[in-house]
Amino acid sequence: MPTPEGGEPRVSGVAGGTGGAGSDGGSTPSSSPSPAALTPEAYKAELDSRHKSLSGAISALAGARDVKALDQRVTKAEEALSGAADALGALNPPDTVRAQHDAYVASLRDFATELGSTEGKVGARDLCTSSAVLTDLDDKLAALDEAGEALQSAGDYPADIVNVKAGRKQTRRLSNGSFVRKGSTLNGRSSLEIDNGAPRDAVVTVVRGGSKAFSVYVRKKAKFKVRGVRDGSYKIFFTHGVDWDGKSKAFTRECSFERFQKAVTFKTTFTATQIRWHDWRVTLHAISGGNARTAPVDPGDFPS
């Protein structure tokens, strides 16, 4: 029997096809057409559906009254802006506002990313008030405001979500011994001396029962004696920080919250020949031989 010599290569079909090959020996995949651009009305509706929630998230952040609320609202604002950036970024806007749309979405993303960093600063108590957060976000906030105004001006589109202003960074301080709040008359015989050897200013709040007796400002590396403290048992709280905001009655940066674990008691004793009373001295920094322990306080439990 003769042995086959070579052969002719054959194929049984063409990949991706049902018949013969094309003139180039293969097939060319077809690309999907781009989605049609939204009409101005449809695009406006998309923006309008998110306008209230975005504007509200920024307003809520600016209106936070304490550190705990601020922490929660920064997180919510980051989620709201990040989600909106993803949703709007997937849209095909009218051709006439493509550039403004892209700039607006980019600003939303930048602001959301910066909020993520800000969340860490609030958690670490580097930023303690809404005003400090807005100041820290100033550049991104201004860029988002500008991008929103540009998109709105291009066709009356609802993109003006920034309704707050950031202030400049400050380092405000009260005079040493200034009373932040006086809840009762200081007409007793006792005194409370406060020694703040810490590197930051402090406000000491003294509470009797459920009421604040007084709050006093003591500068760093300074002392102050509160005279006229009335008899009773008092709990002593103190907060350290930088930049005292008189309106919110809080430090805006580098804040901490503590209390002395044991209450102090002021008592006046009368005898036939003598009047005796208790004076107390507390230090707001660690000292050798100190016998009064302190403990951190959740900002939400700090007497406001």
Salt bridges, closest charged atoms under 4 A:
GLU46 OE1 - ARG50 NH1 3.08
ASP86 OD1 - ARG109 NH2 3.67
ASP102 OD1 - ARG98 NH1 3.67
ASP136 OD2 - LYS121 NZ 2.98
ASP160 OD1 - HIS51 NE2 2.89
ASP195 OD2 - ARG281 NH2 2.94
ASP201 OD2 - ARG173 NE 2.76
ASP243 OD1 - ARG172 NE 2.85
ASP243 OD2 - ARG253 NH1 3.86
